[in-house]
């Protein structure tokens, strides 16, 4: 997949793997819209993103106990056909029936009768692939949802270790998409870019990048990289879209500007940035979703019988 898309003042669009669909190269992350200072601003973030040409909407059943889906559903009233709508199923190893129940809840919250993309969320535990592909597991739910016309495409996500993604791929299921952290720190540390991205493109599975700012924007706050460097690097990789967490209109305008002005980094520029960031990347300080459970969702921890973050802090 080529990322060599010249800037023309609009949000670039790219093919979504072998699906025959095109999506905006910048996707709006569902988690962060619920972190905006008010419901009004959450809705405005979605509206202004769509108006600017962002067609790809990200979400998940478990984000803020369903509030992220509810906000997006409200914001997309009358605009559903303008977007490519994705959410994630959060069984965390539970069965097909649990997945189908979650699908119905997601559809209700999102005020739609179908999803463009349904992804298995947060494949981060070593035994997750085996659980998902077990008889009666979530992969069977993907098949059922597609056969019933409630889902067009299927994929999976995760942020922990490239080996877990590769284990999911080893089952040779025809996933349409795969979401993973891709940023200038990942390039040299437990690297999805180096280990997973080439395999996805070889198979025709659309890669979706996330955490271009490290999940919480700490590398930006510490001035290790600029927002432009970080997002431009992520968008220069051979991905279909980069999912960006946006919790304010200020961040939205910043990221829209970067996307509109986007020209791909050269291979030399990308290597220079990786090299510059390598010392910061080496201990995982800016990618704690790989090195700790800080970014692992509460439902997943509970299902795998790990303590909640509040219990660990006590």
N, C-alpha and C positions, 0 to 999 in steps of 0.2 A: 504494500500500500504506500502510495506516495504522499508525503506531507508537503510537497513543494507547491504550495498554493500562494500565489501572489496576492498582495494586499490590494483591495479595491474599495476600501472604506466600508465594507460589509463584513459580517461574521462569516468566515469561511465555512463551507459545507464539504463533507467528506462521505465516501461510501461506507456503509456499515457492513464491513466484511463482504460475505457472499449473499447477503439478504436482498440486494437490489434496491435498498432504501438509502437515502442520503440524510444525514443529520448535521446539525451545527457542530463545528469543531469545539465549541465551548458549551458545556452542559451545566445546568443549574442544579447544584446539590440540594437535596431535600432536607437533610439534617439541620443545616444552618438557618433555613428560613424561619424555623420556630424559635431561633435565638434573637431575632430582631426585637427592637425595644417595644413594639406594639403590634397588634394584629393588623392594623392599617398598614404599617410599614412592610410586614410580611407579604401582604397581598400586593402592595406596590412593587416589591422586588420582582415577584412573578410577572406582573403585568408589564413592567418596563423591560424585563428581560425578553419576553415574547415580542413586544413591540420592536425591540432592537434586532430581532432575528435569531434569538436563541430558541431553537426548536426542541432540544433534548432536555427532558425533565427527569431528574433522579429522585427516588424516594425509597422508603422501606417500611414494612408493616410495623416494626418496633420503634421507629424514631419518635421519641418523646411520647411513648404510649399511644401512638396513633395521631397525635396532634399535627405532625408534619404533613401527613396525608390529608387530614381534614382541611388544613390551610391551603394546600395545593388544589384540592378539589374545589374549594370555594373560589379560589383565584381563577381557575380554569373554566368556570361556568361561562358558557357561550364561546369558549376558545378551544375546546377540546380538540377539534379537528386541525388546529394550527400547530399542534405539538406532537412529538414522539414521546409517549409517556411510559416511563419505566418505574416499577417498584420491585421490592425484594421480598421473598418469602423467608420467614425466620423460624424454621422448624428446629434448627440446631440438632439434627439427628432424629427428630420425631417423625411420625409416619405420614403417609400420603393424605390421610383424612385430616390431620392437623393442618397440612399445607393447603388443602382445598378450602377448609374453613377460613384460614387466613386470607386466601384469595378473595373470598366473598366479602370479608370485612374490608379489605383494601379497595375493592371495587366500589363498595358503598361509600367509603370515606372520600374517595377520589371522584365520586359522582360520574362514573362511567360504566359501560357494560363490557369493556375489553381493555386489555393492556397491550401496548406495542411490544413491551419487553418485560419479562418476569425473570428475575435472577435469584439463584440460591445465595442467601446472604451470609457473609462472614464465615467463610470456610477457613478456620484458623486453628483448629485442633488437629493433631496428627491422625486421629481416627475418623475425622469428619468425612473424608471421601468414602470410606467403607460404609459408614452409616447412611450417607445419602444414596448410595447405589444398592443398598440392601433391598431384598424383596419387600415391597410395600413402602418403600422410602420416597423421598421427595422427588427423585427423578421420574418416578411413575406419575407424580402429580403434574410435572411439566408436560408429560405426554398427554395426560387426560385434559388438562387445561387447553392445550393446543387443539386437540380433537374436538372439544366443545366450542371452539371459537372464542374463548375468553382471553386467550393469549396468542400473540402472533409469533414471538421469538423467545428463546430461552438462553440463559447464561448463568454464570456464577461469579462471586466476588470473594475477596479476602485480602488481608494485609499483613499476615504473619511471616510466612517464609515461602520462597519460591518452590521449595520441594513439595509443599502441600498442593500448590497449583498444578505442578507437574503430575502429582499422583491423581488429581481429578482428571487431568487430560489422558492419563494412561488407560482409562476405561474406554477411550475412543468413542465417547458419546458425541453426537453432532451438535455441540453447543454453537450458538450463533455469536455469543459475546463472552468476554471475560474481563472483569474489572480488577485493578490492582494499583498499588502505589507506584507512581513513576515521577521522579523528580531528580534534581541534580545531586542529591545525596545518595539516593538509591543506586545511582549509576556505579558506585564503588563499594556499596555495603549491602550484603545479602540481596543481591540485585535481581529484581524482577525484570528490569530492562535487559540485562545480559542473559538471563536464564530462561525466562518465560516468553518475553515479547517475540523473539525470533520464531519460537515454536508456534505461537498463535498465528503469526502471519504465514508461516509455512502451511498451516492447516486451513487458512481462510476464515479463521475465527476473529471477529472484530475486537481489537484491544481497546479497552476503556481505561484511561488513566485517572487517578485520583491522588489527593494529598500533594498537589504540586507545591503548596506552601508548608508542607510538613504536618498537616492536620490542624494545627492551631496557630500557624503563622509565626511561630517563635523565631525561625531563622530570619524572617523579615524584621521582626521587632528588634533583634540583636544586630541588625545591619550586616549580616553575613552575606546575604544576597538581596537584590532589589525585587519588588514584585514583578517588574518587567522581565528581569533575567529568569526568575523562577518559572513564571507562566510561559514565557516564550520557549524556554528549554523543554518544558513538558509538551507543549504543542508542536514542537519540532520533531518529536519522536514519531515513528510510523504507527500512529493510533487513529482510531475513528473519532474519538472525542476525549476531551479532558473535563472531568467533573470538578466543578469549582464550588466550594462552600462559601456562600455569600450571606452575611447576616446584617447587612446595612446597605442603604442606597449608595453610600460613599464607596464601599467596596465594589458594588455592582458597576458603578460608573468607571472605576479604575480598571476592572477586568474587561469591561466592554471596550474601553479604549485600547488596551493591549491587544485584544482579539481583532479589533477593526484594523489596527496598524500592523498586524502580524505579517512578518516575513520570516521564513525558517532560518534558524541558525545554520551556519555551515558546520560540517563535521569537525573542522578545526576549532570553531568557536565552542562547540559543545564539549570537546575534549578539554579545552582550556578551562571551562567552568567546572567540569568534573574534577580536574586536577586541583583547582583552587579550593574546592569544597572537600577534598578527600580527607584532610586532617580532621575537619569538623564531623565528617560522616563516620569515621572509623570506629567510634564507640556507640553509635546509634542514638546519640543525644537528641537529634532532630527527627528521629524516626522511632519513637517509643512504642508505636503500635507493633513494631517488630520485636522489641526487646522486653516488653512488659505487658501486663494485662490492662493497662490504663485505658486503652481504646477498645477493649473487648466489651461488647454490649452485655447488659445485665441478663437478658434472657439466655444468651449463650453460656455465660458463667453458671447460671442456675441449672441449666439442663445438664452441664458437665460436672455439676456438684463442686464448683469452685466458689470460694467465699465472695460475697458482694464487696464492692469497693468500700462501702461504709463499715463493714465488719473488719476489713483489713486496717482501716484508719483508726479503729477503736483501740 
